Amino acid sequence: MATPSPWVCLQCQLSACWTGSASHIVAHLRETGHGFAVQAKTGALWCTKCETVVLSRRLTSERAAVVHKEEEARTYFQGDGKKGREAYTPWKPDAKDAGLLRGITTVPCRAHRGILNLGNTCYLNCILQTFLHNPLLRNYFLADKHNSKACERAPPCISCELDKLFSEVYSTTTNGPFAPTSLLHATWTIGKDVNLSGYAQHDAHEAFMTLLNALHAHTRGSTSSA
């Protein structure tokens, strides 16, 4: 049985549940002749004429802008709980910045080293590769936003382990594949609830969720808008 989700009629703002074709919001649209309803959580748009969920780029864009604005207003950094999230503004280099950028050394986007399989750890290595090639994470750790040598958090700290991983894999002075032994041990420690310990094969999605949750918990800042 599908879990009911809240939908809002775009013509009269009535709120009702939706679990499929025989739901309250669909019944309301048919009875009133109203054309559209939107899912309150995801922004999905139901069209009465099409009898299906349709894509509206304009609505998706406007919803993303509203959510982003609310997140900036309600998100607070970990630690003091008072400093709000800095509003996003696109950066464009001025003449001075453009001159400085012409003289810098370009950081390669591709990693220089591979990752060793430590038994049956391909489930972990494939997730680490997605982290290593994510531009947001790559720019964060290569810009020394989390320094493992200066971190005061008691181990295991996944942010520290990823800082070491990015430093090793993107290093141009070391050859050969890298063995993420300390990161593997940290995954065993924090992944006790899903039993990720040992050298047996495990589920990659469980490893991904374990590392992602630990990354949010061990990194300064917050993405929560609650």
N, C-alpha and C positions, 0 to 999 in steps of 0.2 A: 504494500500500500504506500503510495507516494505521500510525502509530508506536505500538508497544505502550506502555501506561501502567499503572502499578502500582495494583492494587485490593486491598482487604482484606476478608475475610469477617467480618461482624459477630458471627458465632456461635462461630467457632473461631480467628479472627485469622490465618488462613492468607493469605499474600500471593501473588498471581499476576497475570499480565498480562491485558489485555483489549483486543481489537482489533475486537470485533463479536460477533455471536451465536455464532460458533465459536471461542471463546477459552478459555484455561485457567481463568479465574475462573468463567465461566459453566458450564463442564463440572464444576467442583468443586461449585457450588451445586446442579446437577441430580443429581449422584451422591449427595450427602449429604442432599439435601432441605433444605438451609439456605436461608433466605429472602432475605437482603440482603447486599450488598457495597457498600463505599464507595470512591470514587476518592480516592487518598491526596493528590493535589495540589489538586483542585478541590472535593472534598466531595460530588460527585455520587453519588446513591444508586441502585443497581440492584435492582429487585424481581424475584425469580424468578417469582412468580405472574403479574405483569403483563408480564414479558418486555420491560421497557423501563426507562429512567431515570425516576425519579419525584422529585417535589419534597417535601422535608420541611422545613418552616419551622423546626421545633425544632432539627433537626440543623444546618441552615444557620446559625442563630443561635449555637448552641454552638460550632461550628467557627470562626465569625468571632471569638468571644470568645477562644478559645485562640490563634488566629493573632495577634490584637491584643496579647495578653499576651506572646507570644514576641517580637514586634517591639519592644515596649517594653523587654524585657530584653536584646535583642541589638543594637539600633541605637545607633550612636554618631555624634556630630556631626562634621562635617568640621573639620579643623584640629588639635585636640588629640588626637582619637581616644580620649579617656578619659571624657568626659562622656556619660552615657547619655541616652536619650530620656526626657523627662518623661512620667510616667504621666498618662493622660487622666482628668480628673474633670469631670463636668458642672458648669457654673457657674450658680448661682442668686443673683440680687441680694438683698442684705439691705436693711434699711430705709434705711441710709445711701446705698447704691448706687442704690436706687430713687429716692431724692430727687434725686441728682445726674443720673440719666438723664432726669428730667422737664425739666431745664433745658438739655439739649444740643440742638444743631441736627441734625436727622435727615439722613443722607446718602442721596440718592436711589439706588434700586436700578437705575434705567435710565440708560444713557449719554446724554449731551446732544448729542454730535456723531457724525457718520458718518465713514466712512473712504473716502478717494478711491481710485479704481482707477488705478494708475500704469502703464497699458499693458494687459497681460493678467494682472493680479495678483489677479483675483477668487479664485483658488485660495488665495492667502495671506489675503485679507481675510475669507473665510468662517471660516478657522481663528482669526484674531484676534478675530472676533466671539464665537466659543465661549469664548475666554479671557476676554474682557471681561465676559461675562455669567456666568462661573463664580463663585459666591459666595465660594469659598475663595480663589481668586486675587484677586478684587476686594477682599476684606477685607484680604488680605496686603499688597497694594501700596498701597492707599489709606491703610493704617495706617502707612505709611512704614517697613515692615520691610526694604525694600531701597532705600536712597537712592542714586540714580545719581550724585549730586554727591560722595558720600563713599566710593564704591566704589573699591577699590584694584586691582581686576582689570584687566588690559590688555584693551583692546577687540579684538574685539567681545564684549560681555557681553550676553547675551539678557535677563538679569534687569534690567540697566540700561535696555535698550530697552523692556521691558514696563513698567518704572516710568514712563518718559516717556510711553508710550502711554496708560496709565491716567490719568495726570495731565492729559493733553491732552483725552482723550475725555470724561472726567467733569468737566471744567472748566465752571463756570457763568459765567465771565467772557469766554470766547472763543466766537465764533460761526462757523458754517461747518464743512465737513468737514475732517478732519485727513489730511495726507499722510505716511504712515509711511516716509519715504525712508531714514532711517538704519537702521530695522529691516529694510527690504527688503535693503539692502546687507549688513547683518550676516547675514541668511539666506543670501545668495549666498556669503558667506565661509565660514560653517560648514557649508553644504550642498554642498560640492564633490564629496563622494562620490556624491551622488545627482543632481548636475548641476542645481541649482536656479537657477543664474545666468542672467541675460538677461531680456528682457521678453516672452519667449514664454510660452504657457500651460503650466503644470506640474501634477503630480498633487497634490491637496489632502492626501491621506493622507501622502505623503512629506514635505510641508511640516509637517504636524502632528507626525510622529515626529521630524523634525529639530529643531523648536522645543522639543518636550517633552524630548528627550534633553539639549539644550543648557540648558534651564531647570533640570534636575536637576544638571547639571555645574557651572553657574555660580551656583547658590543655596546659601547656607550651610545645612548640615543634610543628612540622609540618610534615605532610606526603605528602605535595604537591610537585610534581616534575616539575611543570610548571615554 
